[in-house]
Amino acid sequence: MEYDSFLELVKKRRSSWEFKPDPIPDESIEKIIDAARYSPSGFNSQPWEFVVIKEQELRDKIRDIFSEHLPSQGLKPGMKDPLGFKNAPVLIILYGDPRVRPYAPPPVCKSDETFLSVLTSSLAITYQYLHLAAASLGYTSRWFSSIKMPPIDRKVKALLGIPEEFMTYDMMAFGKTDFTPSEKKMRPLTEVIHYGRCNKDEFRTDEEIKAYFSEGYSIGHAPVK
């Protein structure tokens, strides 16, 4: 793939708040997960487990769990679903299996902090692969970090029969959509790139960070993911 094609795919991946209920072929789901499992992982542990939820009953129960524990987020104009995945035909929850730890190199294995960092980074990379793979097949997606909230995490694991010791990373909803996201707010390349030794003056001031978040930014419905 040429760089321009890759960049176009990266730009194409946007988060959606609304989905069509149209079913997604198992072939597409398997292609998305197949691509994700090729992502790099610490000491090639491949600690990921992908739990696919297609059944309407299970999706409704997961949505009820979210609704029970999340504060009311309100609706943006024209938005039909405050949680953002009511009609999403497929949910994929990404879990990490910590039982790979004894096989890690000693510096990783012996440190709780280091192992957690390696496990989290491994899951983060494969999760991004999931979204890019979905975009390459013409689907839109959205990520839900709220699934890590302890009460939500416990209830979803109990519902799906997930081992308690598994690390919950995130949940991805995906499908087709008519939703048009707002233009993505981007920091300019010249502002974010730095070479070699840096001076403090090269980085944003507190006032500049505040300005970035204050203009056209709404917590809870931020169009920046």
C-alpha positions as CSV (number, residue, x, y, z in Angstrom):
1,M,0.0,0.0,0.0
2,E,1.3,3.5,-0.9
3,Y,1.5,6.1,1.9
4,D,-1.3,8.2,0.3
5,S,-3.7,5.3,0.3
6,F,-2.8,4.5,4.0
7,L,-3.3,8.2,5.0
8,E,-6.7,8.2,3.2
9,L,-7.7,5.1,5.3
10,V,-6.6,6.8,8.5
11,K,-8.6,9.9,7.7
12,K,-11.6,7.7,6.7
13,R,-11.8,6.2,10.2
14,R,-14.2,8.3,12.1
15,S,-16.4,7.7,15.1
16,S,-20.2,7.4,14.6
17,W,-23.0,8.0,17.1
18,E,-25.6,6.3,14.9
19,F,-25.7,3.0,13.0
20,K,-28.0,1.2,10.6
21,P,-29.3,-2.1,12.0
22,D,-28.3,-3.9,8.8
23,P,-26.6,-7.2,9.7
24,I,-22.9,-7.7,9.0
25,P,-21.6,-10.9,7.4
26,D,-19.5,-13.2,9.5
27,E,-16.9,-13.0,6.8
28,S,-16.4,-9.2,7.5
29,I,-16.2,-9.8,11.2
30,E,-13.6,-12.4,10.8
31,K,-11.6,-10.3,8.4
32,I,-11.5,-7.4,10.9
33,I,-10.3,-9.7,13.7
34,D,-7.9,-11.5,11.5
35,A,-6.2,-8.1,10.7
36,A,-6.2,-7.1,14.4
37,R,-4.4,-10.3,15.5
38,Y,-1.4,-9.4,13.4
39,S,-0.7,-6.3,15.5
40,P,2.5,-6.3,17.6
41,S,2.4,-7.4,21.2
42,G,4.8,-7.5,24.0
43,F,7.1,-10.6,23.8
44,N,4.7,-11.7,21.0
45,S,2.3,-12.8,23.8
46,Q,-0.8,-12.1,21.7
47,P,-2.8,-11.8,24.9
48,W,-6.0,-10.7,23.2
49,E,-9.4,-12.3,23.2
50,F,-12.1,-10.8,20.9
51,V,-15.7,-11.3,22.1
52,V,-18.2,-10.7,19.3
53,I,-21.8,-9.9,20.3
54,K,-24.4,-10.0,17.5
55,E,-27.5,-11.3,19.3
56,Q,-30.0,-8.5,19.8
57,E,-30.9,-9.8,23.3
58,L,-27.3,-9.6,24.5
59,R,-26.7,-6.2,22.9
60,D,-29.8,-4.9,24.6
61,K,-28.7,-6.2,28.0
62,I,-25.2,-4.6,27.5
63,R,-26.9,-1.3,26.6
64,D,-29.1,-1.6,29.8
65,I,-26.0,-2.1,31.9
66,F,-24.4,1.0,30.4
67,S,-27.6,3.1,30.9
68,E,-27.8,2.0,34.5
69,H,-24.3,3.2,35.4
70,L,-23.6,6.1,33.1
71,P,-24.9,9.6,33.9
72,S,-27.3,11.1,31.5
73,Q,-25.2,12.5,28.6
74,G,-28.0,14.4,26.9
75,L,-28.5,14.5,23.2
76,K,-26.8,16.5,20.5
77,P,-29.2,18.1,18.0
78,G,-30.4,15.4,15.6
79,M,-28.9,12.6,17.7
80,K,-31.2,9.6,18.3
81,D,-29.3,7.6,20.9
82,P,-27.3,9.1,23.8
83,L,-25.2,6.0,24.3
84,G,-24.4,5.7,20.6
85,F,-24.8,2.0,19.9
86,K,-28.5,1.3,20.1
87,N,-28.7,-0.1,16.5
88,A,-25.1,-1.1,16.0
89,P,-25.4,-4.7,14.6
90,V,-22.1,-5.9,16.1
91,L,-20.1,-5.2,19.3
92,I,-16.6,-6.4,19.8
93,I,-15.2,-6.4,23.3
94,L,-11.4,-6.7,23.6
95,Y,-10.0,-8.5,26.6
96,G,-6.5,-9.3,27.7
97,D,-5.4,-12.5,29.3
98,P,-2.9,-11.8,32.1
99,R,-1.8,-15.4,32.3
100,V,0.9,-14.7,29.7
101,R,2.8,-12.8,32.4
102,P,5.1,-15.8,33.6
103,Y,6.4,-16.1,30.1
104,A,7.5,-12.4,29.8
105,P,11.2,-11.4,30.1
106,P,12.2,-11.0,33.7
107,P,12.1,-7.1,33.8
108,V,8.4,-7.3,32.6
109,C,7.4,-10.4,34.6
110,K,8.7,-9.2,37.9
111,S,7.1,-5.7,37.9
112,D,3.4,-5.2,38.2
113,E,3.6,-1.7,36.7
114,T,5.8,-2.8,33.7
115,F,3.6,-5.8,32.9
116,L,0.4,-3.8,33.1
117,S,2.0,-1.2,30.7
118,V,3.1,-3.9,28.2
119,L,-0.3,-5.6,28.4
120,T,-2.2,-2.3,27.9
121,S,0.0,-1.2,25.0
122,S,-0.4,-4.6,23.3
123,L,-4.2,-4.3,23.5
124,A,-4.2,-0.7,22.5
125,I,-2.4,-1.4,19.2
126,T,-4.7,-4.3,18.2
127,Y,-7.7,-2.2,19.1
128,Q,-6.6,0.4,16.7
129,Y,-6.1,-2.3,14.1
130,L,-9.8,-3.3,14.6
131,H,-11.0,0.2,13.8
132,L,-8.8,0.6,10.7
133,A,-9.8,-2.8,9.4
134,A,-13.5,-2.0,9.8
135,A,-12.9,1.3,7.9
136,S,-11.1,-0.5,5.1
137,L,-14.3,-2.6,4.6
138,G,-16.5,0.4,4.5
139,Y,-17.9,0.3,8.0
140,T,-17.9,3.0,10.6
141,S,-17.1,2.4,14.2
142,R,-17.0,3.9,17.7
143,W,-15.1,3.0,20.8
144,F,-16.5,2.7,24.3
145,S,-14.0,3.0,27.1
146,S,-16.8,3.1,29.7
147,I,-16.9,-0.7,29.6
148,K,-13.9,-0.6,31.9
149,M,-15.9,1.1,34.7
150,P,-15.9,-1.5,37.5
151,P,-19.7,-1.9,37.9
152,I,-20.1,-2.2,34.1
153,D,-17.1,-4.4,33.7
154,R,-18.3,-6.9,36.4
155,K,-21.9,-7.1,35.0
156,V,-20.8,-7.5,31.3
157,K,-18.3,-10.2,32.3
158,A,-21.0,-12.1,34.3
159,L,-23.4,-11.7,31.4
160,L,-21.0,-13.1,28.8
161,G,-19.1,-15.6,31.0
162,I,-15.8,-13.9,30.8
163,P,-13.1,-14.9,33.4
164,E,-12.9,-12.3,36.2
165,E,-9.1,-12.0,35.9
166,F,-9.2,-10.9,32.3
167,M,-8.3,-7.3,31.6
168,T,-11.1,-5.4,29.9
169,Y,-9.7,-3.0,27.3
170,D,-12.5,-1.4,25.2
171,M,-15.6,-2.2,23.3
172,M,-16.1,-1.4,19.6
173,A,-19.4,-0.9,18.0
174,F,-19.5,-0.9,14.2
175,G,-21.8,-1.1,11.1
176,K,-23.1,1.0,8.3
177,T,-24.3,4.6,9.0
178,D,-25.8,7.7,7.4
179,F,-24.3,9.7,10.2
180,T,-22.0,12.5,9.1
181,P,-19.5,13.4,11.8
182,S,-18.4,17.0,12.3
183,E,-15.1,18.1,10.9
184,K,-12.3,16.6,13.0
185,K,-10.3,19.2,14.9
186,M,-6.6,18.6,14.2
187,R,-3.5,20.2,15.7
188,P,-1.1,21.2,12.9
189,L,1.8,19.0,12.1
190,T,4.3,21.8,12.8
191,E,2.9,22.1,16.3
192,V,3.1,18.4,17.3
193,I,6.5,17.4,15.8
194,H,9.8,17.9,17.6
195,Y,13.3,16.9,16.8
196,G,16.1,16.0,19.2
197,R,16.6,18.0,22.3
198,C,13.6,20.2,23.0
199,N,13.0,23.4,24.8
200,K,10.0,24.0,27.0
201,D,9.0,26.9,24.8
202,E,8.4,24.4,22.0
203,F,5.3,22.9,23.7
204,R,1.9,24.3,24.3
205,T,1.2,26.6,27.2
206,D,-1.6,25.9,29.7
207,E,-3.5,28.7,28.0
208,E,-3.2,27.2,24.6
209,I,-4.4,23.8,25.9
210,K,-7.4,25.5,27.5
211,A,-8.2,27.3,24.3
212,Y,-8.0,24.0,22.3
213,F,-10.7,22.5,24.5
214,S,-12.9,25.5,25.0
215,E,-13.7,26.2,21.3
216,G,-16.1,23.9,19.6
217,Y,-15.5,21.1,22.1
218,S,-18.2,19.4,24.2
219,I,-17.2,16.8,26.9
220,G,-19.2,13.7,26.4
221,H,-19.8,14.3,22.7
222,A,-16.3,15.4,21.6
223,P,-15.7,14.9,17.9
224,V,-12.0,14.2,18.4
225,K,-11.8,10.4,18.8
